[in-house]
């Protein structure tokens, strides 16, 4: 099938394979690879050989079995309308075929866009440094925890995450810090946000890293960020805040509440819901410049005195630095960052704020409509919401979610009697039908 270089589907008959092996003086396909026995796969894949046409037919049949539902899912995966301009520019050959920008003399355009992406994050967060880029929000969070270990002067081993942090993110952090003498613990949340009293009890001088989210996993705006930042600072712990570019355009700047690092998914701009693939946002204080994972694009001048762009810091080069490498990240999401920068530029500052304000108004309006439905109380959490909220159902939530799916709508069941509903500009037209479906099943 297609590989990293975009190779076409090219099956070979046994005779064709034998002819090619003879041309390179090899006895078997195995001779072309040096795979240690300890990691060699010796089982059967269980895949029947098919022609290209048969494979396309098989895949099309599998995809046809997917349910056609309107998603109100959220919880880390958000769908905003992506202007066609983003596709048109990002799919130009000079962008789509560029692997990475090691040679500035031939990649000035791409480097400039990545510089603008970094500048966008610096402006939104108020922090001086932003990289370009990380895999996704989970790996950005994990890298922030490892950065904390490198930059903290005092001893500290405890990484504190809110108990409502998404399980997949916690799992990635645990995986990253294993072998680094760090322990990952959770602290209580209440009403969808940080339980400040519980956090005060949890934080001590052995705390290395305190993480909070704004908006939270349940879509609630966190109102105690100043207190969380001050608490972390009092114990010489690094304060990391999770957010995204749309939310940051409206909410308090992280630098103003004491955040040392900001992580999140920047692909809320430029990409539709991608079910796992994202764009890891990572911004931090200038003090941590030499410890930033990934790479940085900088502006300079060429021999003619003209403005030029280049990779000024590439601490990710573990194949050069080996054990001294800042990070083991070996690729990035540059093309996705390109799309994010294009989308942000197309919206402009005013358009970005308008979109963010819509993400406050839409969940408020939808929650009010669902609250009028018999058997539903929304929102459960008392506070301002961004994109999503939790609703209580008198009937068991998994059963209500299943009935809604049968009606053509997907929502998250997050408790025995709790559903989480996410609304954006992308699914807004389906709100009346969703409310009608709730009235039918709740």
KABELHU-V631457 format. One record per backbone hydrogen bond with DSSP energy under -1.0 kcal/mol. NH is the residue of the N-H (numbers start at 1). CO is the residue of the C=O. E is the energy in kcal/mol with one decimal. If there is no record, write none. Layout:
NH_CO_E + NH_CO_E
//
This chain:
6_3_-2.0 + 17_13_-2.4 + 18_14_-2.4 + 19_15_-2.1 + 20_16_-2.1 + 21_17_-2.4 + 22_18_-2.1 + 23_19_-1.5 + 24_20_-1.0 + 25_22_-1.0 + 26_21_-2.7 + 32_29_-1.8 + 33_30_-1.5 + 39_36_-1.4 + 55_51_-2.5 + 56_52_-2.5 + 57_53_-2.1 + 58_54_-2.4 + 59_55_-2.7 + 60_56_-2.5 + 61_57_-1.9 + 62_58_-1.9 + 63_59_-2.7 + 64_60_-1.7 + 65_62_-1.2 + 66_63_-1.6 + 69_67_-1.1 + 70_408_-2.9 + 72_410_-3.0 + 86_83_-1.7 + 88_84_-2.5 + 89_85_-2.4 + 90_86_-2.3 + 91_87_-1.8 + 92_89_-1.7 + 95_92_-1.5 + 96_92_-2.7 + 97_93_-1.8 + 102_100_-1.1 + 106_103_-1.8 + 111_107_-2.6 + 112_108_-2.4 + 113_109_-1.9 + 114_110_-2.3 + 115_111_-2.2 + 116_112_-2.2 + 117_113_-2.2 + 118_114_-2.5 + 119_115_-2.4 + 120_116_-2.3 + 121_117_-1.9 + 122_118_-2.4 + 123_119_-2.3 + 124_120_-2.3 + 125_121_-2.5 + 126_122_-2.3 + 129_284_-2.2 + 131_282_-2.1 + 132_295_-2.1 + 134_280_-1.7 + 140_136_-1.9 + 141_137_-2.2 + 142_138_-2.2 + 143_139_-2.6 + 144_140_-1.8 + 145_141_-1.7 + 146_142_-1.8 + 147_143_-2.4 + 148_144_-2.0 + 149_145_-1.3 + 150_146_-1.5 + 151_147_-2.1 + 152_148_-1.8 + 157_206_-1.9 + 158_206_-2.3 + 159_183_-3.1 + 160_209_-3.1 + 161_185_-2.5 + 163_187_-2.3 + 165_162_-1.9 + 170_166_-1.9 + 171_167_-2.5 + 172_168_-1.7 + 173_169_-2.3 + 174_170_-2.6 + 175_171_-2.1 + 176_172_-2.5 + 177_173_-2.5 + 180_177_-2.3 + 183_157_-2.8 + 185_159_-3.1 + 187_161_-2.0 + 190_193_-3.2 + 193_190_-1.8 + 195_188_-1.7 + 196_194_-1.1 + 199_195_-2.3 + 200_196_-2.3 + 201_197_-1.6 + 202_198_-1.6 + 203_199_-2.5 + 207_204_-1.9 + 208_158_-2.5 + 209_158_-1.7 + 210_238_-2.7 + 211_160_-2.2 + 212_240_-1.9 + 214_242_-2.8 + 216_220_-2.8 + 219_216_-2.4 + 221_384_-2.9 + 228_224_-2.4 + 229_225_-2.8 + 230_226_-2.4 + 231_227_-2.4 + 232_228_-2.3 + 233_229_-2.3 + 234_230_-2.4 + 236_233_-1.6 + 237_232_-3.1 + 238_208_-2.4 + 240_210_-2.9 + 241_261_-2.6 + 242_212_-2.6 + 243_263_-2.4 + 248_244_-2.8 + 249_245_-1.1 + 250_247_-1.7 + 251_247_-2.6 + 255_125_-2.2 + 256_253_-1.2 + 257_254_-1.4 + 259_254_-2.3 + 260_239_-2.8 + 261_239_-1.6 + 262_283_-2.8 + 263_241_-2.3 + 266_279_-2.9 + 269_266_-1.6 + 280_134_-2.2 + 281_264_-3.3 + 283_262_-2.3 + 284_129_-2.7 + 285_260_-1.3 + 288_285_-1.8 + 289_286_-1.9 + 291_288_-2.4 + 292_289_-1.3 + 296_313_-2.4 + 298_310_-3.1 + 300_308_-3.6 + 302_306_-2.5 + 305_302_-2.1 + 308_300_-2.4 + 310_298_-2.1 + 312_296_-1.5 + 313_296_-1.3 + 316_294_-1.2 + 317_314_-1.7 + 318_316_-3.1 + 320_317_-1.5 + 321_317_-2.9 + 322_318_-1.8 + 324_321_-2.3 + 325_322_-2.1 + 326_315_-1.2 + 337_333_-2.7 + 338_334_-2.4 + 339_335_-1.8 + 340_336_-2.4 + 341_337_-2.6 + 342_338_-2.2 + 343_339_-2.6 + 344_340_-2.6 + 345_341_-2.4 + 346_342_-2.4 + 347_343_-2.1 + 348_344_-2.6 + 351_347_-1.0 + 352_348_-2.3 + 353_349_-2.0 + 354_350_-2.4 + 355_351_-2.1 + 356_352_-2.1 + 357_353_-2.7 + 358_354_-1.8 + 359_355_-1.4 + 361_357_-2.2 + 362_358_-2.8 + 364_360_-1.2 + 365_361_-2.5 + 366_362_-2.7 + 367_363_-2.6 + 368_364_-1.8 + 369_365_-1.9 + 370_366_-2.6 + 371_367_-2.2 + 373_370_-1.5 + 376_373_-1.9 + 377_392_-2.5 + 380_390_-3.2 + 386_219_-2.6 + 387_359_-3.1 + 388_386_-1.7 + 389_421_-2.0 + 391_419_-3.3 + 392_377_-3.2 + 393_417_-2.5 + 394_375_-2.5 + 397_416_-3.0 + 400_396_-2.1 + 401_397_-3.0 + 402_398_-2.1 + 403_399_-2.4 + 404_400_-2.6 + 405_401_-2.2 + 406_402_-1.9 + 407_403_-1.1 + 408_405_-1.4 + 409_404_-2.4 + 410_70_-2.3 + 412_420_-1.9 + 414_418_-2.1 + 415_418_-1.2 + 419_391_-2.8 + 420_412_-2.8 + 421_389_-2.7 + 422_72_-1.6 + 423_387_-3.3 + 428_424_-1.1 + 430_427_-1.8 + 431_428_-2.1 + 434_430_-2.3 + 435_431_-2.6 + 436_432_-2.0 + 437_433_-2.1 + 438_434_-2.4 + 439_435_-2.2 + 440_436_-1.3 + 441_437_-2.0 + 442_438_-3.0
//
